Amino acid sequence: AEFELVDLLDYKLPVLDEAYPASLGNYTQPHTQAWAEKIASLDGFVIVTPEYNRSVPGALKNAIDYLYAEWNN
């Protein structure tokens, strides 16, 4: 198995700024395209994050919401 650390700080994702829903896959922003390419290249995920207000931090939720198909399967 190969492992890779993916840090959200490397992708500088602002608060969701795409014109279309992620489910359409029509990404127009360069930062979204780079994020989608990275996530699509991986087979599995282990997310390590602190708890914030009994949930995940907003930055992680934002990063997850940027994509749709890339998280499937």
N, C-alpha and C positions, 0 to 999 in steps of 0.2 A: 504494500500500500504506500502511496505517496501522500504527503500532507502539505498544506500550504496555509499560511496565515494571511487572511484577507482583513485589512483594517479599513473601517469606514472613513477614517481621516484621509486616506489616500485618494478617495473618490470625490471629496468635497461636494456632496449632494445638498443643494439648498432645499428648503421646504418645497414639496412637490410642485414642479413648474411645467409639467407637460400639458399640452393642449387637449390630448385625447386620453381616455382611460387606458390603463396598462393592459387590459385584456385584449385590446386591439393590436398591440405590438407595434404601433406607429410612433416610435421614439424619435423625437426631433432634436433634442438637446445632446451635445457631445458628451456631457457627463453621464447622461442616462445610457447612451450607447456603449460607453466604456464599462459602466456598471453591468449592463446586460451581457456584454461579451464575457466578462469575468465570471459571472454567476453561471452562464450557460456552459462554460468550459469545465465546470466541476460536477462530480457525480453525487456528492453528498455534502452535508453541512453539520457542523457542530457549532452552535452559537453560544458563546460565553459572554454573559452580560450581567450587570448588577440589576437588582430589582429596583424599580422606581415607582413609588406610590402603588404598590401591589400589582405592578405590570412591568412591561419592558420600557426602557427609555424612549423618548420621542424620536431621537435620531435613528434608532434601530427600526422602529415602526415605520418611519418615513422611508428608510432604505428598502424595507420589504415591500412597501406599497408602490414603489417605483416600477416594479416588475410583476409579471404574471406568469407567462409561459415558462420562463427560466426557472421558476421554483418547482414546476410540475415534474413528476416522475423522478 
